[in-house]
Amino acid sequence: MSKLKGLGTFDGKTHILPIAVYYEDTDLSGMVYHANYLRYMERGRTEFFRLAGISRANLEDEEPTAWAIRRITVDYHRPARLDDQIAVHSVLTAVTGARMNVAQKVLCGEMLLVEARIEACMITLTGKLRRLPKNVFETLAPYVTTAET
């Protein structure tokens, strides 16, 4: 398996993933369709993990595991529009036993568009809750902060 390569950058403990808004992301009004922000934030979390050196799914393990969303709250403030250059900011606010909490914001320049709080847990492919592997916990722990972007 090759070394993971992630997109975006870290600014301190905040991962920033730039995204361009394409026509396919918008509705008839030229504004980003609301569900696409969830996709953008998923990409932000995935790239955070990749840059930190962690695979999102351990499908080759004896008992394969993956992350699942347990809870998400989203506040929509302003819409992004076709051709906007936006950025997903992701911050780990907690990593415990089988769960992690992430605060995410989508910004266009300095303008806050969307903010969300995500709780994800580690599960087996049969849906059983699993503790984070020690190496995952130890890799993520230094990124945890109570300061949200």
C-alpha positions in Angstrom: 0.0 0.0 0.0 1.3 3.4 -0.9 1.7 6.2 1.6 -1.4 8.3 2.0 -1.3 11.7 0.4 -3.8 14.3 1.5 -5.1 17.5 -0.1 -5.4 20.8 1.6 -3.2 22.2 4.4 -3.0 22.5 8.1 -3.0 25.9 9.8 -2.1 24.9 13.3 -4.6 22.2 14.2 -7.2 23.4 11.6 -7.3 21.5 8.3 -8.3 23.7 5.3 -9.5 22.2 2.1 -10.1 24.6 -0.8 -13.0 23.7 -3.1 -14.3 25.3 -6.3 -18.0 25.4 -6.9 -19.0 23.8 -10.2 -22.3 23.9 -12.1 -23.1 20.4 -11.0 -23.0 21.6 -7.3 -25.7 24.1 -7.8 -29.5 24.2 -8.2 -31.4 26.2 -10.8 -30.7 29.4 -9.0 -26.9 29.0 -9.3 -26.6 28.4 -5.5 -25.0 25.3 -4.0 -27.6 22.7 -3.2 -27.8 22.2 0.6 -26.9 18.5 0.6 -23.6 19.3 -1.2 -22.2 21.0 1.9 -22.3 17.6 3.6 -20.2 16.2 0.8 -17.8 19.1 1.0 -17.4 18.5 4.8 -17.0 14.7 4.2 -14.1 15.6 1.9 -12.7 17.9 4.5 -12.7 15.1 7.1 -11.2 12.6 4.7 -8.4 14.9 3.7 -7.7 15.8 7.3 -7.2 12.1 8.0 -5.1 11.5 4.9 -2.7 14.4 5.8 -2.5 13.1 9.4 -1.6 9.7 7.9 -4.8 7.7 8.6 -7.0 5.7 6.3 -10.7 6.4 6.8 -11.6 2.7 6.5 -9.6 -0.3 7.6 -11.1 -2.7 5.1 -8.1 -5.1 4.9 -8.0 -5.8 8.6 -9.1 -9.2 10.1 -12.3 -7.4 11.3 -12.8 -4.5 8.9 -13.9 -1.2 10.4 -15.0 2.2 9.1 -16.2 5.5 10.4 -20.0 6.2 10.6 -21.8 9.5 11.3 -23.7 9.2 14.6 -24.9 12.8 14.8 -24.6 16.0 12.7 -26.0 19.4 13.3 -25.8 22.0 10.5 -26.4 25.7 10.4 -26.8 27.3 7.0 -25.9 31.0 7.0 -25.3 32.1 3.4 -25.2 30.2 0.1 -22.2 29.6 -2.0 -22.7 30.3 -5.7 -21.4 29.0 -9.0 -17.7 29.6 -9.5 -17.1 30.6 -5.9 -13.8 29.5 -4.3 -14.8 28.1 -0.9 -12.8 26.4 1.9 -13.8 23.7 4.4 -12.2 24.2 7.8 -12.1 21.1 10.0 -11.1 20.9 13.7 -11.1 17.9 16.0 -12.8 18.8 19.2 -12.7 15.4 20.9 -11.3 11.8 20.3 -12.4 9.2 22.8 -12.8 5.4 22.9 -14.8 4.8 19.7 -15.8 8.4 18.8 -14.5 11.6 17.4 -16.1 15.1 17.3 -15.4 17.5 14.6 -16.3 21.2 14.2 -16.5 22.3 10.5 -17.1 25.5 8.8 -17.4 26.3 5.1 -16.2 29.8 4.2 -16.0 31.9 1.1 -13.1 34.2 1.9 -13.9 35.5 5.4 -17.7 35.0 5.0 -19.2 32.1 7.0 -21.5 30.0 4.8 -22.2 26.9 6.8 -21.1 25.4 10.2 -21.6 21.9 11.5 -20.8 19.7 14.5 -20.2 16.1 13.6 -19.9 13.0 15.9 -18.6 10.0 14.2 -17.9 6.5 15.6 -15.9 3.5 14.6 -17.9 0.5 13.6 -17.4 -3.0 12.1 -19.0 -3.6 8.7 -21.8 -5.5 10.6 -22.5 -2.3 12.5 -20.9 -3.1 15.9 -19.3 -0.2 17.7 -15.5 -0.6 18.0 -12.8 1.2 19.9 -10.3 3.3 17.9 -7.1 1.3 17.2 -4.3 2.6 19.4 -2.4 4.0 16.4 -5.4 5.9 15.2 -6.1 7.4 18.7 -2.4 8.3 19.1 -2.2 9.9 15.7 -5.3 12.0 16.1 -4.8 13.0 19.8 -2.3 15.8 19.0 -4.8 17.5 16.7 -7.6 17.8 19.3 -8.4 21.3 20.4 -11.2 23.1 22.1 -10.6 26.2 20.0 -12.9 26.1 17.0 -12.0 27.9 13.7 
